[in-house]
């Protein structure tokens, strides 16, 4: 195993951790929107879908979408790089 592999795995783990935190923050924000729209703690499926649609198109969530997209691309690139490093 090359000497840089532990460093590579640590970087990949940190990127995944940041991605997971941002993804859950985004999902919890969308759920909060659905609860606010419906006024109930368990909103209907239509309300939830409306809130998730808002998360995909509303400008206030643009930063979340951009960061998640960038981190997803970085994770995919790191995964592809692992094939090069291992073989």
N, CA, C and O atoms as CSV, one atom per row, in Angstrom:
chain,resi,resn,atom,element,x,y,z
A,1,UNK,N,N,0.850,-1.169,0.000
A,1,UNK,CA,C,0.000,0.000,0.000
A,1,UNK,C,C,0.902,1.240,0.000
A,1,UNK,O,O,1.778,1.376,0.855
A,2,UNK,N,N,0.690,2.109,-0.929
A,2,UNK,CA,C,1.527,3.320,-0.983
A,2,UNK,C,C,1.365,4.169,0.274
A,2,UNK,O,O,0.361,4.084,0.981
A,3,UNK,N,N,2.347,4.962,0.522
A,3,UNK,CA,C,2.368,5.794,1.733
A,3,UNK,C,C,1.279,6.874,1.716
A,3,UNK,O,O,0.849,7.332,2.774
A,4,UNK,N,N,0.835,7.280,0.532
A,4,UNK,CA,C,-0.167,8.343,0.439
A,4,UNK,C,C,-1.603,7.845,0.575
A,4,UNK,O,O,-2.530,8.652,0.654
A,5,UNK,N,N,-1.798,6.539,0.604
A,5,UNK,CA,C,-3.162,6.010,0.684
A,5,UNK,C,C,-3.891,6.429,1.966
A,5,UNK,O,O,-5.060,6.806,1.882
A,6,UNK,N,N,-3.266,6.383,3.143
A,6,UNK,CA,C,-3.997,6.855,4.337
A,6,UNK,C,C,-4.402,8.327,4.234
A,6,UNK,O,O,-5.486,8.709,4.674
A,7,UNK,N,N,-3.535,9.139,3.659
A,7,UNK,CA,C,-3.873,10.549,3.456
A,7,UNK,C,C,-5.036,10.692,2.478
A,7,UNK,O,O,-5.943,11.499,2.683
A,8,UNK,N,N,-4.993,9.894,1.413
A,8,UNK,CA,C,-6.073,9.911,0.427
A,8,UNK,C,C,-7.401,9.524,1.080
A,8,UNK,O,O,-8.416,10.188,0.867
A,9,UNK,N,N,-7.393,8.456,1.869
A,9,UNK,CA,C,-8.623,8.017,2.529
A,9,UNK,C,C,-9.106,9.043,3.547
A,9,UNK,O,O,-10.313,9.218,3.715
A,10,UNK,N,N,-8.200,9.716,4.221
A,10,UNK,CA,C,-8.591,10.764,5.174
A,10,UNK,C,C,-9.260,11.928,4.441
A,10,UNK,O,O,-10.276,12.450,4.903
A,11,UNK,N,N,-8.703,12.331,3.316
A,11,UNK,CA,C,-9.307,13.420,2.526
A,11,UNK,C,C,-10.685,13.003,2.032
A,11,UNK,O,O,-11.636,13.783,2.089
A,12,UNK,N,N,-10.789,11.776,1.550
A,12,UNK,CA,C,-12.072,11.286,1.067
A,12,UNK,C,C,-13.095,11.231,2.209
A,12,UNK,O,O,-14.263,11.559,2.004
A,13,UNK,N,N,-12.674,10.827,3.390
A,13,UNK,CA,C,-13.572,10.763,4.534
A,13,UNK,C,C,-14.042,12.153,4.952
A,13,UNK,O,O,-15.213,12.332,5.286
A,14,UNK,N,N,-13.160,13.123,4.938
A,14,UNK,CA,C,-13.535,14.491,5.313
A,14,UNK,C,C,-14.519,15.072,4.301
A,14,UNK,O,O,-15.499,15.714,4.681
A,15,UNK,N,N,-14.258,14.849,3.018
A,15,UNK,CA,C,-15.175,15.349,1.983
A,15,UNK,C,C,-16.544,14.696,2.142
A,15,UNK,O,O,-17.567,15.369,2.017
A,16,UNK,N,N,-16.572,13.389,2.416
A,16,UNK,CA,C,-17.855,12.706,2.605
A,16,UNK,C,C,-18.576,13.232,3.840
A,16,UNK,O,O,-19.793,13.418,3.812
A,17,UNK,N,N,-17.849,13.473,4.914
A,17,UNK,CA,C,-18.465,13.993,6.127
A,17,UNK,C,C,-19.092,15.368,5.882
A,17,UNK,O,O,-20.214,15.624,6.318
A,18,UNK,N,N,-18.379,16.239,5.196
A,18,UNK,CA,C,-18.920,17.563,4.877
A,18,UNK,C,C,-20.143,17.426,3.968
A,18,UNK,O,O,-21.141,18.123,4.154
A,19,UNK,N,N,-20.063,16.527,2.988
A,19,UNK,CA,C,-21.200,16.293,2.087
A,19,UNK,C,C,-22.416,15.818,2.873
A,19,UNK,O,O,-23.525,16.302,2.648
A,20,UNK,N,N,-22.219,14.879,3.790
A,20,UNK,CA,C,-23.333,14.336,4.568
A,20,UNK,C,C,-23.966,15.406,5.455
A,20,UNK,O,O,-25.191,15.479,5.556
A,21,UNK,N,N,-23.150,16.230,6.093
A,21,UNK,CA,C,-23.680,17.296,6.942
A,21,UNK,C,C,-24.502,18.277,6.108
A,21,UNK,O,O,-25.604,18.656,6.505
A,22,UNK,N,N,-23.978,18.686,4.969
A,22,UNK,CA,C,-24.724,19.621,4.115
A,22,UNK,C,C,-26.006,19.002,3.572
A,22,UNK,O,O,-27.033,19.675,3.486
A,23,UNK,N,N,-25.952,17.726,3.206
A,23,UNK,CA,C,-27.146,17.059,2.692
A,23,UNK,C,C,-28.240,16.994,3.757
A,23,UNK,O,O,-29.405,17.261,3.463
A,24,UNK,N,N,-27.875,16.643,4.989
A,24,UNK,CA,C,-28.876,16.581,6.047
A,24,UNK,C,C,-29.397,17.964,6.421
A,24,UNK,O,O,-30.585,18.120,6.702
A,25,UNK,N,N,-28.531,18.963,6.427
A,25,UNK,CA,C,-29.009,20.322,6.702
A,25,UNK,C,C,-30.020,20.760,5.643
A,25,UNK,O,O,-31.041,21.368,5.965
A,26,UNK,N,N,-29.731,20.448,4.377
A,26,UNK,CA,C,-30.630,20.786,3.281
A,26,UNK,C,C,-31.966,20.059,3.441
A,26,UNK,O,O,-33.026,20.668,3.296
A,27,UNK,N,N,-31.916,18.763,3.738
A,27,UNK,CA,C,-33.153,18.001,3.911
A,27,UNK,C,C,-33.972,18.491,5.108
A,27,UNK,O,O,-35.197,18.578,5.027
A,28,UNK,N,N,-33.306,18.808,6.208
A,28,UNK,CA,C,-34.034,19.315,7.369
A,28,UNK,C,C,-34.642,20.692,7.096
A,28,UNK,O,O,-35.725,20.993,7.596
A,29,UNK,N,N,-33.966,21.526,6.318
A,29,UNK,CA,C,-34.528,22.827,5.950
A,29,UNK,C,C,-35.762,22.647,5.068
A,29,UNK,O,O,-36.746,23.370,5.217
A,30,UNK,N,N,-35.707,21.686,4.154
A,30,UNK,CA,C,-36.867,21.433,3.304
A,30,UNK,C,C,-38.027,20.869,4.112
A,30,UNK,O,O,-39.183,21.214,3.866
A,31,UNK,N,N,-37.729,20.019,5.060
A,31,UNK,CA,C,-38.796,19.495,5.909
A,31,UNK,C,C,-39.409,20.598,6.761
A,31,UNK,O,O,-40.621,20.617,6.975
A,32,UNK,N,N,-38.584,21.510,7.245
A,32,UNK,CA,C,-39.104,22.646,8.025
A,32,UNK,C,C,-40.030,23.501,7.163
A,32,UNK,O,O,-41.042,24.005,7.651
A,33,UNK,N,N,-39.694,23.665,5.896
A,33,UNK,CA,C,-40.581,24.395,4.987
A,33,UNK,C,C,-41.913,23.677,4.833
A,33,UNK,O,O,-42.968,24.313,4.829
A,34,UNK,N,N,-41.869,22.360,4.706
A,34,UNK,CA,C,-43.104,21.586,4.552
A,34,UNK,C,C,-43.966,21.685,5.806
A,34,UNK,O,O,-45.187,21.810,5.709
A,35,UNK,N,N,-43.348,21.631,6.970
A,35,UNK,CA,C,-44.096,21.762,8.229
A,35,UNK,C,C,-44.688,23.161,8.337
A,35,UNK,O,O,-45.827,23.316,8.776
A,36,UNK,N,N,-43.936,24.171,7.946
A,36,UNK,CA,C,-44.446,25.549,8.001
A,36,UNK,C,C,-45.609,25.752,7.035
A,36,UNK,O,O,-46.568,26.455,7.351
A,37,UNK,N,N,-45.521,25.134,5.854
A,37,UNK,CA,C,-46.598,25.274,4.870
A,37,UNK,C,C,-47.876,24.598,5.341
A,37,UNK,O,O,-48.967,25.142,5.173
A,38,UNK,N,N,-47.747,23.411,5.931
A,38,UNK,CA,C,-48.940,22.660,6.311
A,38,UNK,C,C,-49.462,23.037,7.682
A,38,UNK,O,O,-50.657,22.903,7.943
A,39,UNK,N,N,-48.583,23.510,8.572
A,39,UNK,CA,C,-49.008,23.829,9.922
A,39,UNK,C,C,-49.142,22.596,10.803
A,39,UNK,O,O,-49.638,22.691,11.926
A,40,UNK,N,N,-48.710,21.453,10.315
A,40,UNK,CA,C,-48.773,20.197,11.079
A,40,UNK,C,C,-47.374,19.608,11.184
A,40,UNK,O,O,-46.506,19.885,10.356
A,41,UNK,N,N,-47.170,18.799,12.206
A,41,UNK,CA,C,-45.850,18.193,12.371
A,41,UNK,C,C,-45.604,17.078,11.359
A,41,UNK,O,O,-44.451,16.751,11.076
A,42,UNK,N,N,-46.658,16.494,10.815
A,42,UNK,CA,C,-46.541,15.490,9.766
A,42,UNK,C,C,-47.274,15.990,8.520
A,42,UNK,O,O,-48.459,15.707,8.338
A,43,UNK,N,N,-46.576,16.725,7.671
A,43,UNK,CA,C,-47.244,17.271,6.479
A,43,UNK,C,C,-47.599,16.173,5.486
A,43,UNK,O,O,-47.019,15.087,5.493
A,44,UNK,N,N,-48.559,16.485,4.642
A,44,UNK,CA,C,-48.983,15.513,3.632
A,44,UNK,C,C,-47.897,15.347,2.568
A,44,UNK,O,O,-46.963,16.143,2.472
A,45,UNK,N,N,-48.051,14.290,1.779
A,45,UNK,CA,C,-47.073,14.017,0.727
A,45,UNK,C,C,-47.033,15.154,-0.291
A,45,UNK,O,O,-45.959,15.509,-0.777
A,46,UNK,N,N,-48.179,15.723,-0.614
A,46,UNK,CA,C,-48.220,16.824,-1.574
A,46,UNK,C,C,-47.460,18.038,-1.045
A,46,UNK,O,O,-46.754,18.703,-1.803
A,47,UNK,N,N,-47.597,18.329,0.238
A,47,UNK,CA,C,-46.880,19.448,0.839
A,47,UNK,C,C,-45.381,19.183,0.843
A,47,UNK,O,O,-44.588,20.084,0.570
A,48,UNK,N,N,-44.989,17.951,1.151
A,48,UNK,CA,C,-43.574,17.606,1.154
A,48,UNK,C,C,-42.974,17.717,-0.243
A,48,UNK,O,O,-41.872,18.240,-0.412
A,49,UNK,N,N,-43.698,17.227,-1.235
A,49,UNK,CA,C,-43.209,17.331,-2.609
A,49,UNK,C,C,-43.103,18.779,-3.056
A,49,UNK,O,O,-42.182,19.146,-3.785
A,50,UNK,N,N,-44.050,19.602,-2.616
A,50,UNK,CA,C,-43.992,21.025,-2.940
A,50,UNK,C,C,-42.759,21.679,-2.305
A,50,UNK,O,O,-42.095,22.506,-2.928
A,51,UNK,N,N,-42.468,21.303,-1.074
A,51,UNK,CA,C,-41.293,21.858,-0.390
A,51,UNK,C,C,-40.004,21.391,-1.071
A,51,UNK,O,O,-39.072,22.178,-1.234
A,52,UNK,N,N,-39.945,20.130,-1.464
A,52,UNK,CA,C,-38.749,19.625,-2.146
A,52,UNK,C,C,-38.588,20.245,-3.526
A,52,UNK,O,O,-37.469,20.488,-3.977
A,53,UNK,N,N,-39.708,20.500,-4.193
A,53,UNK,CA,C,-39.636,21.198,-5.480
A,53,UNK,C,C,-39.085,22.604,-5.272
A,53,UNK,O,O,-38.273,23.082,-6.063
A,54,UNK,N,N,-39.528,23.259,-4.212
A,54,UNK,CA,C,-39.007,24.580,-3.885
A,54,UNK,C,C,-37.513,24.542,-3.628
A,54,UNK,O,O,-36.794,25.476,-3.985
A,55,UNK,N,N,-37.044,23.472,-3.015
A,55,UNK,CA,C,-35.615,23.327,-2.774
A,55,UNK,C,C,-34.808,23.207,-4.052
A,55,UNK,O,O,-33.623,23.538,-4.083
A,56,UNK,N,N,-35.453,22.732,-5.105
A,56,UNK,CA,C,-34.757,22.593,-6.386
A,56,UNK,C,C,-34.781,23.852,-7.228
A,56,UNK,O,O,-33.940,24.014,-8.112
A,57,UNK,N,N,-35.727,24.754,-6.975
A,57,UNK,CA,C,-35.845,25.916,-7.859
A,57,UNK,C,C,-35.730,27.265,-7.157
A,57,UNK,O,O,-35.452,28.268,-7.814
A,58,UNK,N,N,-35.935,27.319,-5.849
A,58,UNK,CA,C,-35.927,28.607,-5.165
A,58,UNK,C,C,-34.512,29.164,-5.030
A,58,UNK,O,O,-33.569,28.422,-4.753
A,59,UNK,N,N,-34.370,30.469,-5.229
A,59,UNK,CA,C,-33.044,31.087,-5.141
A,59,UNK,C,C,-32.406,31.006,-3.750
A,59,UNK,O,O,-31.180,31.001,-3.639
A,60,UNK,N,N,-33.211,30.941,-2.699
A,60,UNK,CA,C,-32.623,30.919,-1.351
A,60,UNK,C,C,-31.877,29.622,-1.066
A,60,UNK,O,O,-31.060,29.576,-0.146
A,61,UNK,N,N,-32.137,28.576,-1.828
A,61,UNK,CA,C,-31.436,27.303,-1.658
A,61,UNK,C,C,-30.330,27.110,-2.688
A,61,UNK,O,O,-29.752,26.027,-2.777
A,62,UNK,N,N,-30.034,28.126,-3.450
A,62,UNK,CA,C,-29.032,27.991,-4.500
A,62,UNK,C,C,-27.663,27.605,-3.936
A,62,UNK,O,O,-26.978,26.754,-4.503
A,63,UNK,N,N,-27.272,28.215,-2.844
A,63,UNK,CA,C,-25.967,27.918,-2.252
A,63,UNK,C,C,-25.879,26.453,-1.808
A,63,UNK,O,O,-24.850,25.804,-1.996
A,64,UNK,N,N,-26.969,25.936,-1.217
A,64,UNK,CA,C,-26.997,24.522,-0.823
A,64,UNK,C,C,-26.835,23.616,-2.041
A,64,UNK,O,O,-26.056,22.663,-2.027
A,65,UNK,N,N,-27.588,23.935,-3.095
A,65,UNK,CA,C,-27.522,23.100,-4.306
A,65,UNK,C,C,-26.135,23.123,-4.924
A,65,UNK,O,O,-25.618,22.081,-5.326
A,66,UNK,N,N,-25.526,24.302,-5.004
A,66,UNK,CA,C,-24.204,24.420,-5.621
A,66,UNK,C,C,-23.165,23.655,-4.813
A,66,UNK,O,O,-22.356,22.922,-5.382
A,67,UNK,N,N,-23.179,23.817,-3.492
A,67,UNK,CA,C,-22.206,23.113,-2.655
A,67,UNK,C,C,-22.399,21.604,-2.735
A,67,UNK,O,O,-21.429,20.853,-2.832
A,68,UNK,N,N,-23.664,21.159,-2.693
A,68,UNK,CA,C,-23.900,19.711,-2.790
A,68,UNK,C,C,-23.470,19.163,-4.142
A,68,UNK,O,O,-22.916,18.066,-4.218
A,69,UNK,N,N,-23.716,19.900,-5.190
A,69,UNK,CA,C,-23.302,19.458,-6.516
A,69,UNK,C,C,-21.779,19.412,-6.616
A,69,UNK,O,O,-21.219,18.458,-7.157
A,70,UNK,N,N,-21.111,20.435,-6.100
A,70,UNK,CA,C,-19.642,20.467,-6.157
A,70,UNK,C,C,-19.034,19.345,-5.323
A,70,UNK,O,O,-18.089,18.688,-5.761
A,71,UNK,N,N,-19.567,19.123,-4.131
A,71,UNK,CA,C,-19.026,18.049,-3.290
A,71,UNK,C,C,-19.334,16.667,-3.867
A,71,UNK,O,O,-18.532,15.744,-3.728
A,72,UNK,N,N,-20.486,16.524,-4.511
A,72,UNK,CA,C,-20.804,15.255,-5.169
A,72,UNK,C,C,-19.823,14.992,-6.300
A,72,UNK,O,O,-19.326,13.876,-6.448
A,73,UNK,N,N,-19.543,16.014,-7.097
A,73,UNK,CA,C,-18.573,15.852,-8.183
A,73,UNK,C,C,-17.187,15.526,-7.627
A,73,UNK,O,O,-16.469,14.701,-8.192
A,74,UNK,N,N,-16.812,16.172,-6.522
A,74,UNK,CA,C,-15.515,15.889,-5.906
A,74,UNK,C,C,-15.452,14.460,-5.372
A,74,UNK,O,O,-14.432,13.787,-5.520
A,75,UNK,N,N,-16.535,13.995,-4.753
A,75,UNK,CA,C,-16.566,12.611,-4.278
A,75,UNK,C,C,-16.456,11.619,-5.422
A,75,UNK,O,O,-15.748,10.618,-5.313
A,76,UNK,N,N,-17.149,11.890,-6.515
A,76,UNK,CA,C,-17.062,11.004,-7.685
A,76,UNK,C,C,-15.653,11.013,-8.257
A,76,UNK,O,O,-15.138,9.971,-8.663
A,77,UNK,N,N,-15.029,12.186,-8.292
A,77,UNK,CA,C,-13.660,12.265,-8.798
A,77,UNK,C,C,-12.691,11.516,-7.891
A,77,UNK,O,O,-11.796,10.823,-8.375
A,78,UNK,N,N,-12.866,11.650,-6.585
A,78,UNK,CA,C,-12.009,10.925,-5.647
A,78,UNK,C,C,-12.205,9.428,-5.767
A,78,UNK,O,O,-11.248,8.661,-5.662
A,79,UNK,N,N,-13.449,9.007,-5.988
A,79,UNK,CA,C,-13.706,7.581,-6.172
A,79,UNK,C,C,-13.054,7.068,-7.449
A,79,UNK,O,O,-12.480,5.979,-7.462
A,80,UNK,N,N,-13.141,7.839,-8.510
A,80,UNK,CA,C,-12.493,7.438,-9.752
A,80,UNK,C,C,-10.971,7.416,-9.596
A,80,UNK,O,O,-10.297,6.565,-10.176
A,81,UNK,N,N,-10.444,8.340,-8.826
A,81,UNK,CA,C,-9.009,8.391,-8.582
A,81,UNK,C,C,-8.526,7.172,-7.794
A,81,UNK,O,O,-7.374,6.757,-7.922
A,82,UNK,N,N,-9.406,6.611,-6.987
A,82,UNK,CA,C,-9.003,5.441,-6.199
A,82,UNK,C,C,-8.652,4.261,-7.102
A,82,UNK,O,O,-7.775,3.467,-6.762
A,83,UNK,N,N,-9.322,4.135,-8.244
A,83,UNK,CA,C,-8.985,3.062,-9.183
A,83,UNK,C,C,-7.586,3.254,-9.740
A,83,UNK,O,O,-6.868,2.281,-9.973
A,84,UNK,N,N,-7.199,4.492,-9.953
A,84,UNK,CA,C,-5.859,4.780,-10.463
A,84,UNK,C,C,-4.805,4.511,-9.397
A,84,UNK,O,O,-3.748,3.947,-9.680
A,85,UNK,N,N,-5.107,4.921,-8.164
A,85,UNK,CA,C,-4.132,4.753,-7.087
A,85,UNK,C,C,-3.974,3.296,-6.655
A,85,UNK,O,O,-2.870,2.866,-6.319
A,86,UNK,N,N,-5.056,2.542,-6.662
A,86,UNK,CA,C,-4.980,1.162,-6.214
A,86,UNK,C,C,-4.342,0.271,-7.284
A,86,UNK,O,O,-3.559,-0.621,-6.958
A,87,UNK,N,N,-4.662,0.500,-8.522
A,87,UNK,CA,C,-4.124,-0.369,-9.600
A,87,UNK,C,C,-2.827,0.110,-10.101
A,87,UNK,O,O,-2.247,-0.502,-10.998
